[in-house]
Amino acid sequence: MTQPLLEVINLKTYFFLDRGVAQAVDDVSFSLRPGRTLSIVGESGCGKSVTALSVMGLIPHPPGRIVGGQILFDGQNLLDLPESKMRRIRGNQISMIFQEPMTSLNPVFRVGDQITEVLQLHQNMDRKAALDRTVNLLQQVGIPSPESRVGDYPHQMSGGMRQRVMIAMALACDPRLIIADEPTTALDVTIQAQILELMRQLSESTGTAILLITHDLGVVAETAERVVVMYAGRVVEEADVGPLFNSPLHPYTRGLMRSIPGVSDDERVRLEAIPGVVPSLLALPSGCKFHARCRHAFDRCFAEEPPLITPKDGHPVRCWLYEEGQ
């Protein structure tokens, strides 16, 4: 079996604010092998994007800081590298598709120039070769008339087209790892399917690993091989995609599954919502962080936070329901 390309070990990323310390990512661990796709899922505020930014070394400091853990990329701890070396890895060996293309693209430069700059910086291409590659990339991600659109500014494109430009930029250097933060949010379903297929083909043909950050469980089912479920900055369940969808263990994961729209002959069937909201990271409850929203909570859940427990014939889950003898 191949060694992991990316290993995140006991990662802790906190934000030190005037109101207190927000434990955005707390003791998170997972690994990702070449050619595989791992998805991190959860509600807004659960720590998905902060985990991705931690891997990229893009946590704003202050107020954020990685206070513990390791991020191993091909066996090298990225947290030990100076910024000069991280810049050579970021955008070249590790690329990221950001969630908000309008704030990620520079509004005063043409989109073609922004992609060619990446190629000239990291691949040492001359201007003409970089421009030819840019046109090809825009065509790959489904932008019509790419020869003319390379001259457009971001504001001249729709949200979906700007997102495709971001994806083209991430693919430019044939990275070993792509971190995709909600990569298809602004796209219609047809283009979404094309982008997911493109990412899947890239992974299969080049061995590129993909870390997919999303709240869309339909995208997860179609794209990922393994899934990490996060809640309030912690991993609450981790499994291969089949077992997770067929036999979810954590009450939170079950709630997410029940909220997926399905097909039913009974039009009266309503989607179930998880009651309550994600707790504030500045005032996390004691015990299990999900207990206030959980229909199965009992006394121990309010007092002690469970570790990740692996029940017999199951997969890791952070829930006292699966402690032996419970």
Secondary structure as GFF3:
##gff-version 3
##sequence-region A 1 326
A	DSSP	beta_strand	6	17	.	.	.	ID=ss1
A	DSSP	beta_strand	20	32	.	.	.	ID=ss2
A	DSSP	beta_strand	37	41	.	.	.	ID=ss3
A	DSSP	alpha_helix	48	56	.	.	.	ID=ss4
A	DSSP	beta_strand	64	73	.	.	.	ID=ss5
A	DSSP	beta_strand	76	77	.	.	.	ID=ss6
A	DSSP	three_ten_helix	78	80	.	.	.	ID=ss7
A	DSSP	alpha_helix	83	89	.	.	.	ID=ss8
A	DSSP	beta_strand	94	97	.	.	.	ID=ss9
A	DSSP	alpha_helix	101	104	.	.	.	ID=ss10
A	DSSP	alpha_helix	111	123	.	.	.	ID=ss11
A	DSSP	alpha_helix	127	140	.	.	.	ID=ss12
A	DSSP	alpha_helix	146	149	.	.	.	ID=ss13
A	DSSP	three_ten_helix	154	156	.	.	.	ID=ss14
A	DSSP	alpha_helix	159	171	.	.	.	ID=ss15
A	DSSP	beta_strand	177	181	.	.	.	ID=ss16
A	DSSP	alpha_helix	189	206	.	.	.	ID=ss17
A	DSSP	beta_strand	209	214	.	.	.	ID=ss18
A	DSSP	alpha_helix	217	223	.	.	.	ID=ss19
A	DSSP	beta_strand	226	231	.	.	.	ID=ss20
A	DSSP	beta_strand	234	240	.	.	.	ID=ss21
A	DSSP	alpha_helix	241	246	.	.	.	ID=ss22
A	DSSP	alpha_helix	251	258	.	.	.	ID=ss23
A	DSSP	three_ten_helix	291	293	.	.	.	ID=ss24
A	DSSP	alpha_helix	299	303	.	.	.	ID=ss25
A	DSSP	three_ten_helix	320	322	.	.	.	ID=ss26
###
